[in-house]
């Protein structure tokens, strides 16, 4: 479905990463974990996960876009958003899309895995679980190059303190002195922490190669069920 949106705000989250709030001009329903496509041209639609929960934000759509200048695909979208915000014009989106949404009827524990701005995908799922008072155990692993990339770390630590069923594990590749989280690759951290993933529903967002490696590693070595692993990447790889 094609929808016109006003750009409400654009705020920096980290270096070259932006939070963008959109207000759809017509109502749109979606499920936690789905994505939208920003329409840049007749045959140019660019996908971004919806970071907001479908039950919390009165129809407002939140995006987290990593847009370094060498990444023209995302950078051009952010520039188009800035132009629309300044001029009061509208952005066209096509939504919702994606089959890797939260399977809310499941009573299995959740393993949420994010690399970089893939966090926006798991944030929607986590936010929805909390809003719906779901009691499933939730383990959220977020990996980045350094601590600055984990722009919502403090927020997640507070959520974990307030909700006994939520466990947040940050993982970075370049650790400063005094870093208390895990160091290295996010999939390696999970491999070290779990003997078996047979009982888990696993939700993954990040680079396609990371999603593919997770499916291979976890099904072969951690007893994960391929049919209980969810990622938009799996529609393409």
C-alpha positions as CSV (number, residue, x, y, z in Angstrom):
1,X,0.0,0.0,0.0
2,X,1.4,3.4,-1.0
3,X,1.1,6.1,1.7
4,X,2.1,9.8,1.9
5,X,4.0,10.8,5.0
6,X,5.0,14.0,6.6
7,X,8.6,14.1,8.1
8,X,8.1,15.1,11.7
9,X,11.7,15.1,12.8
10,X,15.3,14.0,12.1
11,X,17.7,13.5,15.0
12,X,21.2,12.1,15.0
13,X,21.6,8.9,17.0
14,X,25.3,8.2,16.4
15,X,27.9,9.1,13.8
16,X,26.0,9.0,10.4
17,X,23.0,7.3,12.0
18,X,19.7,9.1,12.2
19,X,16.3,8.7,13.8
20,X,13.5,9.8,11.5
21,X,9.9,10.1,12.6
22,X,7.2,9.9,9.9
23,X,3.5,10.7,10.2
24,X,1.4,8.8,7.7
25,X,-1.3,10.9,6.1
26,X,-3.6,7.8,6.2
27,X,-3.8,5.0,8.7
28,X,-1.5,2.1,8.3
29,X,-1.4,-1.2,10.3
30,X,1.8,-3.3,10.6
31,X,3.3,-6.0,12.7
32,X,6.3,-5.7,15.0
33,X,9.3,-6.6,12.9
34,X,8.0,-5.5,9.5
35,X,9.6,-2.9,7.2
36,X,8.6,-0.1,4.8
37,X,10.0,0.9,1.5
38,X,10.8,4.6,0.8
39,X,9.8,5.4,-2.8
40,X,12.6,7.3,-4.5
41,X,11.4,6.7,-8.0
42,X,8.9,4.6,-10.0
43,X,11.2,1.6,-9.9
44,X,13.4,2.7,-6.9
45,X,12.0,1.6,-3.5
46,X,14.4,1.2,-0.6
47,X,13.6,-0.9,2.4
48,X,14.1,0.1,6.1
49,X,12.9,-1.6,9.2
50,X,10.2,0.1,11.3
51,X,11.7,0.8,14.7
52,X,8.4,1.7,16.4
53,X,5.9,-0.7,17.8
54,X,2.5,-1.0,16.1
55,X,0.8,-0.6,19.5
56,X,2.5,2.5,21.0
57,X,2.9,5.4,18.7
58,X,-0.5,6.6,17.4
59,X,0.5,5.7,13.9
60,X,3.9,7.4,14.0
61,X,6.6,5.5,12.2
62,X,10.2,5.6,13.4
63,X,13.2,4.7,11.3
64,X,16.9,4.3,12.2
65,X,19.0,4.9,9.1
66,X,22.8,4.5,8.9
67,X,23.8,6.9,6.2
68,X,27.5,7.4,5.8
69,X,28.3,9.4,2.7
70,X,29.9,6.4,1.0
71,X,26.6,4.6,1.4
72,X,24.7,6.4,-1.3
73,X,21.7,4.0,-1.1
74,X,20.8,5.2,2.5
75,X,22.4,8.7,2.3
76,X,20.2,9.8,-0.6
77,X,17.1,8.7,1.5
78,X,18.2,10.8,4.5
79,X,18.8,13.8,2.2
80,X,15.4,13.4,0.7
81,X,13.9,13.3,4.2
82,X,15.8,16.5,5.2
83,X,14.5,18.2,2.1
84,X,10.9,17.1,2.8
85,X,11.2,18.3,6.4
86,X,12.5,21.7,5.4
87,X,10.0,22.3,2.6
88,X,7.0,20.7,4.4
89,X,6.5,18.3,1.4
90,X,5.7,14.6,1.7
91,X,7.6,11.4,1.4
92,X,6.0,8.4,-0.3
93,X,6.3,5.0,1.4
94,X,5.1,1.5,0.4
95,X,4.2,-0.6,3.4
96,X,4.0,-2.9,5.2
97,X,6.4,-5.6,4.0
98,X,8.2,-8.6,5.5
99,X,7.3,-12.0,6.9
100,X,9.8,-11.9,9.8
101,X,7.4,-10.3,12.3
102,X,6.9,-11.3,16.0
103,X,5.1,-14.6,16.4
104,X,3.2,-13.3,19.4
105,X,1.2,-16.5,20.0
106,X,4.5,-18.4,20.7
107,X,5.4,-19.1,24.4
108,X,9.0,-19.9,23.5
109,X,11.8,-17.7,24.8
110,X,13.1,-15.1,22.3
111,X,16.6,-14.5,21.1
112,X,16.9,-11.1,19.3
113,X,20.1,-10.5,17.3
114,X,21.0,-7.2,15.8
115,X,24.1,-5.9,13.9
116,X,24.4,-2.1,13.6
117,X,21.2,-0.4,12.6
118,X,19.6,-3.8,12.4
119,X,18.7,-2.8,16.0
120,X,15.7,-1.0,14.6
121,X,14.1,-4.3,13.7
122,X,14.6,-5.9,17.2
123,X,13.6,-2.7,18.9
124,X,10.1,-2.9,17.4
125,X,9.8,-6.4,18.6
126,X,11.1,-5.7,22.1
127,X,8.9,-2.6,22.5
128,X,5.8,-4.6,21.4
129,X,6.6,-7.4,23.8
130,X,6.9,-5.0,26.7
131,X,3.7,-3.1,25.8
132,X,1.8,-6.3,25.6
133,X,3.2,-7.5,28.9
134,X,4.5,-10.7,27.4
135,X,6.4,-12.8,29.9
136,X,8.6,-14.8,27.5
137,X,12.3,-14.7,28.4
138,X,14.0,-12.2,26.0
139,X,17.7,-12.2,25.2
140,X,18.8,-9.2,23.1
141,X,22.3,-9.3,21.6
142,X,23.4,-6.1,19.8
143,X,26.8,-6.0,18.0
144,X,28.7,-3.1,16.6
145,X,32.3,-2.0,15.8
146,X,32.5,0.2,18.9
147,X,30.5,1.5,21.8
148,X,29.3,4.6,19.9
149,X,27.4,2.4,17.5
150,X,25.3,1.1,20.3
151,X,23.4,4.3,20.6
152,X,20.5,2.9,22.6
153,X,22.7,1.0,25.1
154,X,21.6,3.1,28.2
155,X,17.9,2.7,27.3
156,X,18.2,-1.0,26.9
157,X,20.1,-1.4,30.2
158,X,17.2,0.5,31.9
159,X,14.6,-1.7,30.2
160,X,16.5,-4.8,31.4
161,X,16.6,-3.4,35.0
162,X,12.9,-2.8,34.9
163,X,11.8,-6.1,33.4
164,X,13.2,-9.3,34.9
165,X,12.5,-11.3,31.7
166,X,14.6,-9.0,29.5
167,X,18.4,-9.6,29.2
168,X,20.6,-7.2,27.1
169,X,24.0,-8.2,26.0
170,X,26.1,-5.6,24.1
171,X,29.0,-6.9,21.9
172,X,31.6,-4.7,20.3
173,X,34.7,-5.4,18.2
174,X,36.8,-2.5,19.5
175,X,36.6,-2.2,23.3
176,X,37.8,0.8,25.3
177,X,39.4,0.4,28.7
178,X,36.8,-0.5,31.4
179,X,34.3,-2.0,28.9
180,X,32.1,-4.5,30.8
181,X,30.3,-6.0,27.8
182,X,31.4,-8.7,25.4
183,X,34.1,-8.2,22.9
184,X,34.2,-9.7,19.4
185,X,31.6,-11.0,16.9
186,X,28.0,-11.1,18.1
187,X,27.4,-14.6,16.8
188,X,30.5,-15.8,18.6
189,X,29.2,-14.3,21.8
190,X,25.9,-16.2,21.4
191,X,27.8,-19.4,20.6
192,X,29.7,-19.0,23.9
193,X,26.6,-18.3,26.0
194,X,24.2,-21.0,24.8
195,X,24.7,-24.8,24.8
196,X,21.4,-25.2,22.8
197,X,19.0,-22.9,21.0
198,X,16.4,-25.7,20.4
199,X,13.8,-24.0,22.5
200,X,14.2,-20.4,21.1
201,X,12.5,-18.3,18.6
202,X,15.3,-16.4,16.9
203,X,14.9,-13.0,15.2
204,X,17.9,-11.6,13.3
205,X,18.6,-8.3,11.5
206,X,21.9,-7.2,10.0
207,X,23.9,-7.9,7.0
208,X,22.7,-10.8,4.8
209,X,26.0,-12.7,5.4
210,X,25.5,-12.4,9.2
211,X,21.9,-13.8,8.9
212,X,23.1,-16.6,6.7
213,X,26.0,-17.5,9.0
214,X,23.7,-17.5,12.0
215,X,21.3,-19.9,10.3
216,X,24.1,-22.3,9.4
217,X,26.0,-22.1,12.7
218,X,23.0,-22.3,15.0
219,X,21.1,-25.1,13.2
220,X,24.3,-27.2,12.8
221,X,25.9,-26.6,16.2
222,X,23.2,-25.3,18.6
223,X,20.1,-27.4,17.6
224,X,18.2,-24.3,16.5
225,X,15.1,-25.0,14.4
226,X,15.4,-23.3,11.0
227,X,11.6,-22.8,10.9
228,X,11.9,-20.9,14.2
229,X,14.5,-18.5,12.8
230,X,13.2,-15.3,11.4
231,X,14.9,-12.6,9.3
232,X,13.9,-10.6,6.2
233,X,17.2,-11.8,4.7
234,X,15.9,-15.4,4.5
235,X,13.5,-14.4,1.7
236,X,16.5,-13.7,-0.5
237,X,19.2,-16.1,0.6
